[in-house]
């Protein structure tokens, strides 16, 4: 099965991606991961990408799609793949469509994990962290002593990107970038919205119900 996975910050996309990879034995292809791997391994495309990254510039679409194309042709993708973090724009979606047709691995399902903004804000803004690496949540996993880490006694803090105002901004940016892609794939009849408000198990059951008919 050939999948793209969408989900806003706090929707649990990373957790579901791990479950998908394990259950269906298909590779989780994150553009960030494969970009860094190409740079590390010094591939031709990686060298080109590094030129832009070293200058703090975005890697151009033609370099990204080349890296994606090469990754999708590796042997571990013979039974399917799950793309995460790509495409991010309509031109990227069109370029991806052409590449997938050329290598005969057309996209079958786009999963969109959908969670209301209010719940996402509660999930993200409630997180608290300790410098020792322990993490808590004011609603779901509160510390025994408010503001204090149960593991080391250190003072808990809220990361800057978990502040409510920052979370709202992150969600606005995500919606602005992603909604055109949601419409694009919905128009093509391959988008499926997944209710991400339940437990990890409940959400994954919805995903299995969608994907199991595609198993070959």
HELIX and SHEET records of a PDB file:
HELIX    1   1 UNK A   13  UNK A   24  1                                  12    
HELIX    2   2 UNK A   31  UNK A   41  1                                  11    
HELIX    3   3 UNK A   44  UNK A   54  1                                  11    
HELIX    4   4 UNK A   61  UNK A   72  1                                  12    
HELIX    5   5 UNK A   75  UNK A   77  5                                   3    
HELIX    6   6 UNK A   90  UNK A  102  1                                  13    
HELIX    7   7 UNK A  117  UNK A  125  1                                   9    
HELIX    8   8 UNK A  160  UNK A  162  5                                   3    
HELIX    9   9 UNK A  164  UNK A  187  1                                  24    
HELIX   10  10 UNK A  200  UNK A  211  1                                  12    
HELIX   11  11 UNK A  212  UNK A  214  5                                   3    
SHEET    1   A 5 UNK A  27  UNK A  30  0                                        
SHEET    2   A 5 UNK A  81  UNK A  84  1                                        
SHEET    3   A 5 UNK A   2  UNK A   7  1                                        
SHEET    4   A 5 UNK A 109  UNK A 114  1                                        
SHEET    5   A 5 UNK A 191  UNK A 195  1                                        
SHEET    1   B 2 UNK A 127  UNK A 129  0                                        
SHEET    2   B 2 UNK A 135  UNK A 137 -1                                        
END                                                                             
